[in-house]
């Protein structure tokens, strides 16, 4: 199931965030209480096992974080989160969606490419380890 995050999801989402290469706790705190879109994927008993944070304006959206619990990966959860985000942002009037991905994250890059994201550039020294980030975009 995909739903909008609630304040009582905060501790579960913070735990999921620790699985990211570079977690940003302040972003998640702001996003749950603020205007960004925060969608969660849950188990049948409504326990969050993944989330996506996206910002948007009237024209475009940006996926800031996406995380799925390691033991729940390869179940299509990230794909469903992205699909729901695309629908949400399209309904909000956005015409495009952008994200960044680490060049060594082959699984994520494959997912994004399968969902019509295309590489449009690189941001040098984007990650704390000095790695570049691949920027990918798609039309909505």
C-alpha positions in Angstrom: 0.0 0.0 0.0 1.1 3.6 -0.7 -0.1 6.4 1.4 0.9 9.9 2.6 3.3 9.9 5.5 1.9 10.9 8.9 3.7 12.4 11.9 3.4 9.1 13.8 5.5 7.5 11.0 8.5 9.7 12.0 10.5 7.1 13.9 10.0 4.3 11.4 11.0 6.7 8.5 14.1 7.8 10.4 15.2 4.2 10.8 14.7 3.6 7.1 16.7 6.8 6.4 19.7 5.3 8.0 20.0 2.8 5.1 20.8 5.7 2.7 24.3 6.5 1.6 24.0 10.1 2.9 20.9 10.4 5.1 19.6 13.9 5.8 17.6 13.8 9.1 16.7 17.5 8.9 15.1 17.0 5.4 12.9 14.2 6.7 11.8 16.1 9.8 10.9 19.1 7.6 9.2 17.0 4.9 6.9 15.2 7.2 5.6 18.4 8.8 6.1 20.6 5.7 4.9 21.0 2.2 7.0 18.4 0.4 5.3 15.2 -0.8 6.2 12.3 1.5 4.8 8.9 0.4 5.3 5.7 2.3 4.9 2.1 1.3 3.6 -0.1 4.0 3.1 -3.8 5.0 -0.4 -5.2 5.2 -0.5 -4.1 8.9 0.4 -0.5 7.9 4.0 -0.5 9.0 6.2 1.8 6.8 8.9 -0.1 5.0 9.9 2.6 2.5 9.4 6.2 1.7 9.9 8.9 -0.9 10.4 12.6 -0.4 9.7 15.0 -3.3 9.6 18.7 -3.6 7.8 20.6 -6.4 6.7 23.9 -7.7 4.2 24.7 -10.4 6.4 23.2 -13.1 8.7 20.5 -11.9 9.4 18.0 -9.1 12.5 16.7 -7.5 12.9 13.4 -5.7 15.1 14.2 -2.7 15.2 10.8 -1.0 13.9 7.4 -1.6 14.5 4.5 0.8 13.2 0.9 1.1 14.1 -1.4 4.0 16.9 -3.8 2.7 14.8 -6.9 3.5 11.8 -5.4 1.5 13.8 -4.5 -1.7 13.1 -6.3 -5.0 9.4 -6.3 -4.2 8.5 -3.3 -6.5 8.1 -0.9 -3.6 10.4 1.8 -5.0 8.7 1.5 -8.4 5.3 2.0 -6.8 6.5 4.9 -4.8 7.8 6.6 -7.9 4.7 5.8 -9.9 2.5 7.3 -7.1 4.8 10.4 -7.0 4.5 10.8 -10.8 0.7 10.7 -10.5 0.7 13.1 -7.6 2.9 15.6 -9.2 1.1 15.4 -12.6 -2.1 16.1 -10.8 -0.4 19.1 -9.1 0.4 20.5 -12.5 4.1 19.5 -12.8 5.4 18.7 -16.2 8.7 17.1 -15.2 10.5 15.2 -12.5 14.2 15.2 -11.7 16.4 13.2 -9.4 20.1 12.4 -8.7 21.7 9.0 -8.3 25.1 7.8 -7.3 27.0 6.4 -10.4 27.6 3.1 -8.6 23.9 2.5 -7.7 23.2 0.3 -10.6 19.9 -1.1 -9.2 18.5 2.5 -8.8 19.7 3.6 -12.2 18.1 0.5 -13.8 14.8 1.3 -12.1 14.8 4.9 -13.1 15.7 4.1 -16.7 12.8 1.5 -16.8 10.5 4.3 -15.7 11.6 6.7 -18.6 14.1 8.7 -16.7 17.0 9.8 -18.9 20.5 11.0 -17.9 20.7 14.7 -18.5 24.0 15.6 -16.8 26.3 15.2 -13.8 26.9 17.3 -10.7 30.6 17.1 -9.8 31.6 16.2 -6.2 27.9 16.0 -5.2 28.4 13.3 -2.5 30.4 13.5 0.6 32.9 10.9 -0.8 33.6 13.3 -3.7 31.6 11.3 -6.2 29.7 12.9 -8.9 25.9 12.5 -9.1 24.1 11.5 -12.2 21.1 13.8 -12.8 18.1 12.1 -14.5 14.8 13.6 -15.7 11.5 12.5 -17.2 8.4 14.2 -18.5 5.2 13.8 -16.7 
